Amino acid sequence: MAARLPFARLSFAGLVALPLLLAGCRGADEDAPPLRVDAVGDRAARLLIADAVNAGLTARDSAGLVVPGLAQSWRVSDDGLSIVFRLRPANFVGGAEVKAADVVASLNRARRGGAGAMARDLLAGVTDVNAPLDSVVELRLSTPQPELLELLATPPLAVRSRRGRETAGAFLAAPRQAGSQATALKANPRYFGAEQMQLAAADIAPHPADAAIQRFNRGEIDLVVGGGLDGLGAARVTAKRETLRLEQPRAALLLLLNQKQAPLKDARVRRALQIAIDRRSLGEAFFGTRDATEVRGLTPANIAGYAPPEPAWVQQPFVGRQEEARRLLAEAGYDPATNRLKLAVSIGQSDGEARIVELAARDLADVGVDLTLVRRDAEGQRRAIAAGDFQLALQQRATPVDSPLPFLWPFLCNRNSHGVCLPEADHLYADSWKAPTRADRLRALAAAERLWAADVAAIGLVQPLGWALVSPRVAGFTANSGGSHSLRHLSIDPSRRFLP
C-alpha cells in the first residue's frame, strides 16, 4: 500500500545555494564563450554528450546525488514495491509535451534490452510500468530497489518521445564539422531547467590522456574528464596541483579466467593465481597512493549497504600465500624451475592496462607463472571476452548506481562464454529478486559472490582511481563515486586567467 505522504516539492532551484540560485535564475549567457572539454577517449566523450542531450525521470546534482528530473517528485510505498512519479511540465526538443506514455514506452524498451544489457539486468526487478494519468507514472517492483532512482538518471534510461525519438535534455548537439573531432553543444531553450543553467555552450572532443593533459597545460581547454588508468602520473607531474581532482568510482579491475582452457580448468591453478598477487602493493605502486583500494573478491568496497564477502586467504601473510600458491601449482604439475606455467593476458591498447598486468606478473613470476600480453583494440577486447577467446583477460567493470549487480551478472551460466557456471550461485542471484528488503537482497548477492569468488570466476585486483583536470575558470565540478559530471551544473568565468 502506498505511503500517505505528500509529493516532495523538490526542484533544482531548491538544491542550490542561494547565491548560485540567484545567479542561475538569469539563465545562460548566450554570448559567453563555450566550455572547452577534452574527454579521455571516445567512450568518455560519448557518455558526457549523452548525459548532456538526454533527460530521465531523475537527475544528479553536481555531487552525484539524485534530484528531480522530468519527474518533479516521487513517492515510495511503505513496502518499497511501488514508486509513483509525478511529471513536471516539460517539452521534447521538437516542442511536443513530455507525457507519461512516453516514459512508459522508454522504460519498457529498456526492459526489453533496447538500452543495453546492464540497464536490462538492473531493471529485472521492475514487474510493471504504467501511466494512470498523463502526468503520473508508476513502477511496480518485485523487491525494494531504491537504487533505481539513480539508474533512472543515467542516459540509457532517458525519456524519449514515442514517435520522433526526441530527447528533452539540457543541450542540443550540432552536426560535427568535417575534419573536426569536437561536438558542439548549445543550451536547449526548451529544457525545463534552462533558467537555472549558466553554461550556454560547450565543445567536447575525445583525446588520448597525454594529449589532453598537454592541451590543458597550454591553456587550450578548460576541463579534462574521464581520466582513468592512463595519464594520472603525467597529470600529477605537469599540471598545477589545485587543478587535479581525484575520485574513487564504483569500479573494479578484474582478471577474467577462461575455465574452458586446459590450465585454468584446474581449480588448483586458479586458486594459486588468486592468492599469489599482492593487491595492496600493486595499487600503491600504480596509483602512487593507498587510496586505490584492493579488490579481494569481485566487487568494490564503496557500494552503499553492501559488504563484499571476505575471502579466507586475506588472513594469511603474503609470504604464506605465495608458498601455498607454489604448492598448489606443484600439485597441478608445474615447477618453477623446470615446467613454469605460461599464460597469455588479453588487454586493450592502454599503457595503463599493460602496467597493471606487469605489476601483477612480478608476483606471479615468483611462484612460477609467466605472463605474456596480447593487445587488442577496444572492440577487439570486447569481442574476445564475449566469445571466450582468451586465457586471462583484464577487464574494468563499473556501475553508475549503488548496486553489485553489474559486477556479478556476467558470471551467470548463460551470460559468459568462458566456462563460469555455478547453478547454486545462479539460484541465489535469482532469489535476490524476491527478497522482502534490500538488505535481504544484498545478503543473497553476497552469498552468490562468495561462491563465484571461491571458484575463482575472476581475480579482483584493485579499485581504480579516476581523475580530472579543472581550470580555475570552471565552477561547479565535484568529484563523486558515480563519476557524474553533468555539464548543466558547470559554469565558466572568462574573466579569470586560465593559469593562476
Secondary structure by P-SEA (a helix, b strand, c coil): cccccccccccccccccaaaaaaaccccccccccbbbbcccaaaaaaaaaaaaccccccccccccccccccccccccccccbbbbbbccccccccccccaaaaaaaaaaaaaccccaaaaaaaccccccccccccbbbbbbcccccaaaaaaaccccbbbbccccccccccccccccccccbbbbcccccccccccccccbbbbbbbcaaaaaaaaaacccccccccccccaaaaacccccccbbbbbccbbbbbcccccccccccaaaaaaaaaccaaaaaaaaacccccccccccccccccccccccccccccccaaaaaaaaaaaaaaaccccccbbbbbbbbbcccaaaaaaaaaaaaaaaaabbbbbbbbbcaaaaaaaaaaccccbbbbbbbbcccccccccccccccccccccccaaaaaaaaaccccccaaaaaaaaaaaaaaaaaaccbbbccbbbbbbbbcccccccccccccccccccccccccccccc
